[in-house]
Amino acid sequence: MKEREPASPETLYNETYENYRRYLNPPLARVMKLSGSPVEVRASGTTVWDHTGKAYLDFAGGYGVFTLGHSHPRVVAAVKAQLELMSLSGKTMFDPLVGRLARALAEIAPGDLEVSFFCNSGTEAVEGALKLARAATRRTKFVATHGAFHGKTFGALSVSGRAAFQTPYAPLVPDVVHVPYGDSGALAAVLEGAAAFIVEPVQGEGGVNVPPAGYLTRARELCDAAGTLLLADEVQTGLGRCGALFACDFERVVPDVMILAKGLSGGVVPIGAYVVRPSVWQAAYGQAPLLHTSTFGGNPLACVAALAALEVLRDEALVENSRARGEQLLAGARRIASEYPSVIREVRGLGLLVGVELTHEGYGGTIIPEMLKAGVTAAWTLNMQRVIRLEPPLIVTAAEVERGLEALRAGVGAARDRLGTLTLTN
Ligand SMILES: Cc1ncc(COP(=O)(O)O)c(C=O)c1O
């Protein structure tokens, strides 16, 4: 059979754009084209290559997926070997891998978090945690925070905090109360009778919001007093992203349920999970072990990927690197903010989750494409369009952080020169 000629870069771009425009999401395709999005064809470590062969330093990091960078060789090797043996589990027999992964998580999770449930994405893990909370407490009410992002399935969307994503689907899951993020007084006022309080230790998509010190500790105390479960959504903050293994660790808070996804399997195979106290699991499912299940959840490929990813995280001291490089990135971005106060309102973050809040969202439409031109990717936050997130892999080097910052400086400078001073938005 004759081998097919590889498509020229232009042909590949046009074909991909047309497929997006016609068969996927026409308005999104147009926006991506306007903002200069190329076609990604290959990725390794901190680098992504586009259809023309241009290399980009990845500071978007798959919104937190690529903690180990792209295609970490140890994770890829583990997955390849498993692929030869058995890729999906039949589920009628015991599978050693899912057991090993559950044990590995119990060993690193805070306190007595010990029993895991596995699924395939963050939103499914949130969904599972919410159901578990209702089943364990026999209560219905959920308390959540404004600006939160927990995913887009019905339950997760109902406890998220952005009306624009919710309104078209109303009515959502009932009995959800939202309170301002970081405000433990407001939390205290509504917790009574709640099944669970779900919270991100740092809000990612809400605009990289770091709560006041002591917030999680106070939330833990309030939940204990109300008999309410504390669900920590560490989908984005967990596994080293914030410079600790889990962001809850900063305050030594042990939630009742910890929710994970994104970086858990090293950015190679999709996975989601929650880890729960045995007593809570027992209260929910002790008499009904098949109430909540998933066909593909905890499949062998995802499990070997996650086991290898956890080893890499430890062996390459990536949590420590996240802390050190995070401080460098935060300090550097703050210097740029002080040079351009008319464009940047504030820089905040924890570890390698850094948000650059603009004075006006109009600047972002110049800054992100300019950064791309300079060979660095960056992204918005989903619930707060005025915040650009910098979320490189935890393997990022000091020199790469400087390159990322240079691109940010160039983007911010270009935005100011081109757009002048835009009126401050609230
Ligand atoms: C904190 C948090 N929870 C849940 C989710 C949903 O994860 P997924 O997109 O894998 O469903 C996200 C995704 O960005 C997230 O940041």
The ligand as an ORCA input file, in Angstrom:
! r2SCAN-3c Opt
* xyz 0 1
  C     -11.127     22.578     40.946
  C     -11.707     21.828     39.790
  N     -12.642     20.895     40.015
  C     -13.185     20.182     39.013
  C     -12.817     20.409     37.706
  C     -13.455     19.609     36.599
  O     -12.535     18.726     36.068
  P     -12.807     18.090     34.606
  O     -12.663     19.166     33.608
  O     -11.751     17.012     34.500
  O     -14.163     17.506     34.641
  C     -11.848     21.375     37.425
  C     -11.443     21.643     36.038
  O     -10.856     22.636     35.708
  C     -11.278     22.103     38.489
  O     -10.365     23.051     38.274
*
